[in-house]
Amino acid sequence: MAVDRTPVLKRCRSLDLDPVFLGIDKKSNRQSQRANRKMSEYALQLREKQKAKFIYGVLEKPFRNYYNKAERMKGQVGENLMITLERRLDNVIFRLGFARTRMEARQIVDHRHVTVNGKIVNVPSYLVSIGDKIEIKESKKDSMRYKGVLELTGGRAVPAWLTADQEGLKAEVLSFPTRSDIDVPVNEMLIVELYSK
């Protein structure tokens, strides 16, 4: 499986992205060397795509597949793309506060700690649906890992489209997210412009 091993803060600097959106509360004191350069229209579009891919931890081919799926759905393509990315299981685990970072959420899913409707799901790209019941496996609930995670993420607001029982490490998907529920600083219209060339 391909993994992006670029240092996170360095990548955040180059994309002009706050590491908070990845769940990392460190700040980089350095400035990007390209900070004051004028960017072409194509460069701006490409940066937005790279930003979305980096935040959600998706590589090029799956990202293109998400875009193609968004095109086939009703409504605006950009909004559909962001909603589809937001429905990924690893992102949902992060949003619920069951993981400190998006990378940790992906690892939790990979390590078979998560059940959806009572069945173990170890695919981070699994798309949740309305009514899905998400839970950390019973045998893992008492581990120190989750006690530590909940202490750190307890103050994180759970989006309105999800409902969470932090103590029981359970959650349910109430509805699909809307674009206003997604606080990711990505201009999806630039991604649509890039792909429609």
Buried (B, 14 or more C-beta within 10 A) or exposed (E): EEEEEEEBBEBBBBBEBEBEBBBBEEEBEEEBEEEEEEEEEEEEBBBBBBBBBBBBBBEEEBBEEBBEBBEEEEEBBBBBBBBBBBBBBBBBBBBBBBBBBBBBBBBBBBEEBBBBEEEEBEEBBBBBEEEBEBBBBEEBBEEEBBEEBBEEBEEBEBBEBBEBEBEEBBBBBEEBBBBEBBEBBBBBBBBBBBBEE
